[in-house]
Amino acid sequence: MKKRNLLTVLSTIVLSASIVIPASAAGNHPGTPEQQTYNSSGFTNYAQLGKKLKKIERTSNGKVDVSVAGHSNSGRNIYQARVGDGDRVIMIESEIHGNEKTGTEALLNILQHLGSSNSPQVQKIREEITLVALPKMNPDASELERRGNDMTWAEVVKNFPQLANSDGPTWNYYTGTLQGDQYADKPGFDVNRDFNPDLDYVPQADDIPGASDDPGWFITPEAQTVRDVYKGLKQEFGKVDVFVDLHHQGLYYVDGTDEPVTLSLSGQFVPHPSSEEGQEYAEYTDTYNYEFSKQLNVAAYDALQSMGKSPFDNITLYSQGLDLPGTALGSFALNGSGTVLFEVTGQTQSMGQKKKGMLVKAVETGLNGIIKGVAEGTVQNLDADRYYEIPETSYSPGI
Ligand SMILES: [Zn+2]
Protein backbone atom coordinates (compact mmCIF):
# COMPACT_ATOMS: atom_id res chain seq x y z
CA MET A 1 0.00 0.00 0.00
CA LYS A 2 1.19 3.44 -0.82
CA LYS A 3 2.23 5.44 2.18
CA ARG A 4 -0.05 8.34 1.36
CA ASN A 5 -3.07 6.08 1.52
CA LEU A 6 -1.84 4.54 4.68
CA LEU A 7 -1.40 7.88 6.37
CA THR A 8 -4.84 9.00 5.24
CA VAL A 9 -6.37 5.95 6.83
CA LEU A 10 -4.32 6.42 9.96
CA SER A 11 -5.26 10.05 10.24
CA THR A 12 -8.92 9.21 10.27
CA ILE A 13 -8.65 6.70 13.04
CA VAL A 14 -5.85 7.21 15.46
CA LEU A 15 -3.88 9.88 17.06
CA SER A 16 -1.92 8.26 19.80
CA ALA A 17 -2.82 4.82 18.61
CA SER A 18 -2.72 2.73 21.68
CA ILE A 19 -4.24 -0.18 23.45
CA VAL A 20 -6.99 -1.37 21.18
CA ILE A 21 -8.12 0.13 17.93
CA PRO A 22 -11.75 1.19 17.50
CA ALA A 23 -13.69 -1.60 15.87
CA SER A 24 -14.53 0.60 12.89
CA ALA A 25 -10.85 0.75 12.12
CA ALA A 26 -9.76 -2.66 13.27
CA GLY A 27 -8.71 -5.42 10.97
CA ASN A 28 -5.54 -6.56 9.40
CA HIS A 29 -4.59 -3.27 7.92
CA PRO A 30 -0.80 -3.07 7.79
CA GLY A 31 -0.99 0.33 9.43
CA THR A 32 -2.78 -0.98 12.46
CA PRO A 33 -0.40 -0.79 15.39
CA GLU A 34 0.38 -3.89 17.30
CA GLN A 35 -1.85 -4.16 20.31
CA GLN A 36 -0.45 -3.07 23.57
CA THR A 37 -0.85 -5.03 26.73
CA TYR A 38 -0.11 -2.50 29.35
CA ASN A 39 1.49 -3.37 32.62
CA SER A 40 0.73 -0.53 34.98
CA SER A 41 2.82 -1.70 37.90
CA GLY A 42 5.41 0.83 38.88
CA PHE A 43 3.31 3.78 37.75
CA THR A 44 1.59 6.32 39.99
CA ASN A 45 -2.09 5.56 40.51
CA TYR A 46 -4.78 8.08 41.38
CA ALA A 47 -4.48 7.81 45.18
CA GLN A 48 -0.71 8.01 45.02
CA LEU A 49 -0.85 11.02 42.74
CA GLY A 50 -2.73 13.12 45.30
CA LYS A 51 -0.17 12.25 47.96
CA LYS A 52 2.84 12.84 45.74
CA LEU A 53 1.57 16.21 44.57
CA LYS A 54 0.89 17.31 48.14
CA LYS A 55 4.41 16.32 49.10
CA ILE A 56 5.91 18.19 46.15
CA GLU A 57 3.88 21.25 47.11
CA ARG A 58 4.89 21.03 50.76
CA THR A 59 8.61 20.62 50.12
CA SER A 60 8.66 23.39 47.51
CA ASN A 61 8.05 26.04 50.16
CA GLY A 62 5.41 27.79 48.13
CA LYS A 63 7.00 27.40 44.72
CA VAL A 64 4.60 24.70 43.52
CA ASP A 65 0.87 25.26 43.88
CA VAL A 66 -1.39 22.22 43.65
CA SER A 67 -5.13 22.60 43.19
CA VAL A 68 -8.15 20.72 41.90
CA ALA A 69 -9.01 22.02 38.45
CA GLY A 70 -12.20 20.00 38.09
CA HIS A 71 -13.69 16.56 38.51
CA SER A 72 -14.00 13.49 36.36
CA ASN A 73 -17.41 12.05 35.56
CA SER A 74 -17.06 9.69 38.52
CA GLY A 75 -16.10 12.55 40.82
CA ARG A 76 -12.34 12.08 41.03
CA ASN A 77 -10.13 15.15 41.32
CA ILE A 78 -8.40 16.41 38.20
CA TYR A 79 -5.27 17.87 39.72
CA GLN A 80 -3.38 20.84 38.43
CA ALA A 81 0.11 21.82 39.57
CA ARG A 82 1.60 25.19 38.83
CA VAL A 83 5.17 26.43 39.21
CA GLY A 84 6.92 29.63 38.12
CA ASP A 85 5.89 33.27 37.86
CA GLY A 86 6.93 34.03 34.30
CA ASP A 87 4.72 35.45 31.60
CA ARG A 88 5.28 32.63 29.11
CA VAL A 89 2.86 29.80 29.76
CA ILE A 90 3.58 26.13 29.18
CA MET A 91 0.64 23.78 29.75
CA ILE A 92 1.36 20.04 29.79
CA GLU A 93 -1.18 17.26 30.06
CA SER A 94 -0.77 13.53 30.66
CA GLU A 95 -3.09 10.49 30.69
CA ILE A 96 -5.89 11.94 28.58
CA HIS A 97 -5.76 8.25 27.65
CA GLY A 98 -5.70 6.48 31.00
CA ASN A 99 -3.43 3.65 29.98
CA GLU A 100 -0.62 5.92 28.74
CA LYS A 101 1.29 6.66 31.87
CA THR A 102 4.96 7.52 31.36
CA GLY A 103 4.18 11.23 30.95
CA THR A 104 2.72 11.40 34.44
CA GLU A 105 5.95 10.15 35.98
CA ALA A 106 7.97 12.59 33.89
CA LEU A 107 5.76 15.49 35.02
CA LEU A 108 6.12 14.54 38.68
CA ASN A 109 9.90 14.49 38.30
CA ILE A 110 9.87 17.88 36.57
CA LEU A 111 7.59 19.44 39.19
CA GLN A 112 9.77 18.07 41.97
CA HIS A 113 12.90 19.49 40.34
CA LEU A 114 11.50 22.91 39.41
CA GLY A 115 9.97 23.24 42.86
CA SER A 116 13.03 22.32 44.89
CA SER A 117 16.18 23.26 43.01
CA ASN A 118 17.74 26.65 43.55
CA SER A 119 20.29 26.33 40.77
CA PRO A 120 20.61 29.50 38.67
CA GLN A 121 19.13 27.66 35.69
CA VAL A 122 16.03 26.55 37.58
CA GLN A 123 15.60 29.97 39.17
CA LYS A 124 15.71 31.46 35.69
CA ILE A 125 13.05 28.97 34.51
CA ARG A 126 10.77 29.93 37.41
CA GLU A 127 11.22 33.61 36.59
CA GLU A 128 10.56 33.26 32.89
CA ILE A 129 7.76 30.71 32.62
CA THR A 130 4.59 29.58 34.31
CA LEU A 131 4.30 25.81 34.00
CA VAL A 132 0.83 24.35 34.44
CA ALA A 133 0.73 20.56 34.59
CA LEU A 134 -2.33 18.30 34.49
CA PRO A 135 -0.59 15.02 35.27
CA LYS A 136 -3.65 12.74 35.21
CA MET A 137 -6.37 14.52 33.28
CA ASN A 138 -8.63 11.47 32.83
CA PRO A 139 -8.43 9.74 36.24
CA ASP A 140 -11.44 7.44 35.72
CA ALA A 141 -9.77 5.98 32.63
CA SER A 142 -6.49 5.76 34.54
CA GLU A 143 -8.10 3.70 37.28
CA LEU A 144 -9.81 1.48 34.69
CA GLU A 145 -6.50 1.10 32.80
CA ARG A 146 -8.08 2.08 29.53
CA ARG A 147 -8.27 4.76 26.87
CA GLY A 148 -11.81 6.12 27.29
CA ASN A 149 -13.46 7.79 30.28
CA ASP A 150 -16.34 6.33 32.33
CA MET A 151 -19.53 7.94 31.06
CA THR A 152 -22.70 6.81 29.36
CA TRP A 153 -24.54 8.57 26.57
CA ALA A 154 -27.55 8.78 28.93
CA GLU A 155 -25.45 10.87 31.31
CA VAL A 156 -24.48 13.17 28.46
CA VAL A 157 -28.14 13.67 27.56
CA LYS A 158 -28.96 14.34 31.20
CA ASN A 159 -26.30 17.08 31.25
CA PHE A 160 -27.33 18.43 27.83
CA PRO A 161 -31.10 17.85 27.45
CA GLN A 162 -31.03 19.52 24.03
CA LEU A 163 -29.34 16.33 22.75
CA ALA A 164 -32.26 14.05 23.63
CA ASN A 165 -33.50 13.98 20.03
CA SER A 166 -30.10 13.98 18.34
CA ASP A 167 -28.63 11.11 16.36
CA GLY A 168 -26.25 10.42 19.23
CA PRO A 169 -24.11 9.06 20.63
CA THR A 170 -21.07 10.66 19.08
CA TRP A 171 -18.68 8.50 17.06
CA ASN A 172 -16.03 8.43 19.78
CA TYR A 173 -18.29 6.51 22.21
CA TYR A 174 -17.01 3.09 23.23
CA THR A 175 -19.66 0.64 24.26
CA GLY A 176 -20.65 -3.01 23.90
CA THR A 177 -17.87 -4.94 22.25
CA LEU A 178 -16.19 -1.89 20.76
CA GLN A 179 -12.60 -1.86 22.02
CA GLY A 180 -13.13 -5.30 23.50
CA ASP A 181 -15.33 -6.12 26.46
CA GLN A 182 -13.77 -3.50 28.72
CA TYR A 183 -16.54 -1.05 27.76
CA ALA A 184 -19.47 -3.48 27.94
CA ASP A 185 -20.38 -2.60 31.53
CA LYS A 186 -18.83 0.84 31.65
CA PRO A 187 -19.11 2.72 28.37
CA GLY A 188 -17.01 5.80 27.83
CA PHE A 189 -15.73 8.39 25.40
CA ASP A 190 -12.36 9.03 23.85
CA VAL A 191 -11.83 12.37 25.60
CA ASN A 192 -9.12 13.24 23.10
CA ARG A 193 -11.81 13.69 20.44
CA ASP A 194 -14.07 15.86 22.59
CA PHE A 195 -12.36 19.22 22.02
CA ASN A 196 -13.54 22.02 19.79
CA PRO A 197 -11.50 24.93 18.41
CA ASP A 198 -14.42 27.14 19.46
CA LEU A 199 -13.70 27.13 23.18
CA ASP A 200 -17.20 28.45 23.90
CA TYR A 201 -18.92 25.75 21.90
CA VAL A 202 -22.24 24.48 23.27
CA PRO A 203 -23.48 21.09 21.97
CA GLN A 204 -26.33 21.24 19.51
CA ALA A 205 -28.39 18.29 18.36
CA ASP A 206 -28.01 18.95 14.65
CA ASP A 207 -24.21 18.90 14.41
CA ILE A 208 -23.30 15.69 16.15
CA PRO A 209 -19.69 14.65 15.49
CA GLY A 210 -19.66 11.69 13.14
CA ALA A 211 -15.97 11.25 12.36
CA SER A 212 -12.50 12.20 13.49
CA ASP A 213 -12.28 15.23 11.21
CA ASP A 214 -15.30 16.78 12.95
CA PRO A 215 -14.71 18.98 16.00
CA GLY A 216 -15.75 17.53 19.32
CA TRP A 217 -18.53 18.70 21.59
CA PHE A 218 -17.02 19.30 25.05
CA ILE A 219 -19.49 16.77 26.46
CA THR A 220 -17.05 15.12 28.89
CA PRO A 221 -16.25 16.81 32.21
CA GLU A 222 -12.58 15.94 31.63
CA ALA A 223 -12.34 17.89 28.35
CA GLN A 224 -14.42 20.70 29.88
CA THR A 225 -11.95 20.96 32.76
CA VAL A 226 -8.93 21.21 30.49
CA ARG A 227 -10.76 23.71 28.27
CA ASP A 228 -11.55 25.82 31.34
CA VAL A 229 -7.94 25.72 32.58
CA TYR A 230 -6.83 26.78 29.11
CA LYS A 231 -9.36 29.61 28.94
CA GLY A 232 -8.41 30.79 32.43
CA LEU A 233 -4.75 30.97 31.47
CA LYS A 234 -5.65 32.79 28.27
CA GLN A 235 -7.55 35.32 30.30
CA GLU A 236 -4.71 35.70 32.79
CA PHE A 237 -1.76 35.82 30.37
CA GLY A 238 -3.28 36.71 27.01
CA LYS A 239 -2.32 33.34 25.54
CA VAL A 240 -1.10 29.87 26.36
CA ASP A 241 2.25 29.86 24.56
CA VAL A 242 2.83 26.13 24.59
CA PHE A 243 0.60 23.07 24.94
CA VAL A 244 2.09 19.57 25.18
CA ASP A 245 0.12 16.31 25.26
CA LEU A 246 1.81 13.12 26.47
CA HIS A 247 0.78 9.77 24.96
CA HIS A 248 1.83 6.21 24.14
CA GLN A 249 1.69 4.47 20.77
CA GLY A 250 2.16 0.97 19.45
CA LEU A 251 5.42 -0.56 18.29
CA TYR A 252 6.76 1.17 15.18
CA TYR A 253 10.08 1.40 13.42
CA VAL A 254 12.32 4.18 12.23
CA ASP A 255 11.46 4.45 8.53
CA GLY A 256 13.73 2.32 6.38
CA THR A 257 15.27 0.45 9.32
CA ASP A 258 14.43 -2.32 11.75
CA GLU A 259 15.13 -0.05 14.70
CA PRO A 260 12.14 0.22 17.07
CA VAL A 261 10.99 3.77 17.74
CA THR A 262 11.47 5.08 21.29
CA LEU A 263 9.36 8.18 20.98
CA SER A 264 7.59 10.08 18.21
CA LEU A 265 7.01 13.83 18.16
CA SER A 266 4.62 15.99 16.18
CA GLY A 267 3.43 19.56 15.81
CA GLN A 268 0.80 18.92 13.10
CA PHE A 269 -2.81 18.03 13.97
CA VAL A 270 -4.95 20.06 11.58
CA PRO A 271 -4.33 21.34 8.04
CA HIS A 272 -2.90 24.84 7.92
CA PRO A 273 -5.84 27.29 7.99
CA SER A 274 -4.42 29.15 5.02
CA SER A 275 -4.21 25.98 2.90
CA GLU A 276 -6.91 24.59 0.66
CA GLU A 277 -7.47 21.59 2.92
CA GLY A 278 -7.69 23.87 5.95
CA GLN A 279 -10.39 26.19 4.62
CA GLU A 280 -12.80 25.27 7.38
CA TYR A 281 -10.29 26.69 9.87
CA ALA A 282 -9.79 29.99 8.01
CA GLU A 283 -10.94 32.03 10.99
CA TYR A 284 -7.88 30.78 12.88
CA THR A 285 -5.34 31.85 10.23
CA ASP A 286 -3.98 34.68 12.35
CA THR A 287 -3.66 32.70 15.57
CA TYR A 288 -2.35 29.38 14.24
CA ASN A 289 1.44 29.30 14.64
CA TYR A 290 2.79 26.19 12.96
CA GLU A 291 6.32 27.62 12.73
CA PHE A 292 6.52 27.88 16.52
CA SER A 293 5.15 24.35 16.93
CA LYS A 294 7.89 23.07 14.63
CA GLN A 295 10.52 24.97 16.62
CA LEU A 296 9.26 23.46 19.88
CA ASN A 297 9.46 19.98 18.37
CA VAL A 298 13.01 20.67 17.24
CA ALA A 299 13.86 21.83 20.78
CA ALA A 300 12.57 18.52 22.19
CA TYR A 301 14.34 16.54 19.48
CA ASP A 302 17.67 18.30 20.04
CA ALA A 303 17.48 17.69 23.78
CA LEU A 304 16.81 13.99 23.18
CA GLN A 305 19.61 13.70 20.65
CA SER A 306 22.09 15.40 22.96
CA MET A 307 21.66 12.54 25.42
CA GLY A 308 23.42 10.18 23.04
CA LYS A 309 22.63 6.53 22.54
CA SER A 310 19.65 4.45 23.63
CA PRO A 311 17.01 5.11 24.87
CA PHE A 312 17.30 8.64 23.58
CA ASP A 313 17.91 7.81 19.96
CA ASN A 314 15.30 6.40 17.59
CA ILE A 315 13.19 9.52 17.89
CA THR A 316 10.83 10.00 14.93
CA LEU A 317 8.11 12.22 13.57
CA TYR A 318 4.58 10.97 14.19
CA SER A 319 2.13 10.60 11.29
CA GLN A 320 1.71 13.92 9.44
CA GLY A 321 -1.17 15.27 7.35
CA LEU A 322 -3.69 14.84 10.16
CA ASP A 323 -7.06 16.57 10.45
CA LEU A 324 -8.14 16.07 14.05
CA PRO A 325 -9.83 19.21 15.37
CA GLY A 326 -11.39 17.21 18.24
CA THR A 327 -8.01 16.62 19.85
CA ALA A 328 -6.78 18.94 22.57
CA LEU A 329 -3.68 19.55 20.44
CA GLY A 330 -5.67 20.42 17.31
CA SER A 331 -8.06 22.77 19.10
CA PHE A 332 -5.37 24.55 21.08
CA ALA A 333 -3.05 24.85 18.06
CA LEU A 334 -5.81 26.70 16.21
CA ASN A 335 -6.15 28.97 19.24
CA GLY A 336 -2.51 30.01 18.94
CA SER A 337 -0.53 27.64 21.16
CA GLY A 338 2.68 26.07 19.96
CA THR A 339 1.86 22.38 20.24
CA VAL A 340 3.86 19.20 20.73
CA LEU A 341 2.70 15.59 20.82
CA PHE A 342 4.83 12.97 22.58
CA GLU A 343 4.11 9.33 21.68
CA VAL A 344 6.22 6.91 23.69
CA THR A 345 6.43 3.32 22.48
CA GLY A 346 3.68 1.41 24.23
CA GLN A 347 4.96 -2.13 23.95
CA THR A 348 5.44 -2.58 27.64
CA GLN A 349 4.19 -6.06 28.39
CA SER A 350 7.70 -7.43 28.32
CA MET A 351 9.21 -4.27 29.67
CA GLY A 352 11.05 -4.31 32.96
CA GLN A 353 11.24 -1.46 35.43
CA LYS A 354 14.53 -0.36 33.92
CA LYS A 355 13.04 0.10 30.47
CA LYS A 356 10.07 1.98 31.91
CA GLY A 357 12.45 4.24 33.78
CA MET A 358 14.36 4.93 30.60
CA LEU A 359 11.18 5.85 28.73
CA VAL A 360 10.12 8.20 31.53
CA LYS A 361 13.57 9.75 31.30
CA ALA A 362 13.16 10.21 27.55
CA VAL A 363 9.86 12.10 28.03
CA GLU A 364 11.42 14.17 30.79
CA THR A 365 14.40 15.02 28.61
CA GLY A 366 12.25 16.15 25.69
CA LEU A 367 10.04 18.23 27.98
CA ASN A 368 13.05 19.83 29.61
CA GLY A 369 14.34 20.79 26.17
CA ILE A 370 11.08 22.66 25.56
CA ILE A 371 10.96 24.24 29.02
CA LYS A 372 14.59 25.38 28.87
CA GLY A 373 14.25 26.67 25.31
CA VAL A 374 11.14 28.69 26.11
CA ALA A 375 12.58 30.04 29.39
CA GLU A 376 15.83 31.10 27.75
CA GLY A 377 14.11 32.40 24.63
CA THR A 378 16.22 30.21 22.36
CA VAL A 379 13.34 28.29 20.78
CA GLN A 380 12.45 31.17 18.49
CA ASN A 381 15.97 31.07 17.05
CA LEU A 382 15.73 27.44 15.97
CA ASP A 383 15.35 26.65 12.28
CA ALA A 384 11.74 25.43 12.01
CA ASP A 385 12.55 23.50 8.83
CA ARG A 386 14.77 21.15 10.82
CA TYR A 387 11.44 19.63 11.90
CA TYR A 388 11.44 17.81 8.55
CA GLU A 389 14.87 16.35 9.29
CA ILE A 390 13.43 14.31 12.15
CA PRO A 391 13.31 10.73 10.79
CA GLU A 392 9.91 9.46 9.70
CA THR A 393 8.11 6.55 11.31
CA SER A 394 7.38 3.37 9.43
CA TYR A 395 3.76 2.51 10.17
CA SER A 396 3.88 -0.68 8.20
CA PRO A 397 6.94 -2.71 9.08
CA GLY A 398 7.51 -5.53 6.69
CA ILE A 399 5.91 -4.05 3.58
ZN1 LIG B 1 -3.05 8.56 23.57
Residues whose N, C-alpha, C, O or C-beta is under 5 A from the ligand:
A	BS01	ZN	L15 S16 H97 E100 H247 H248
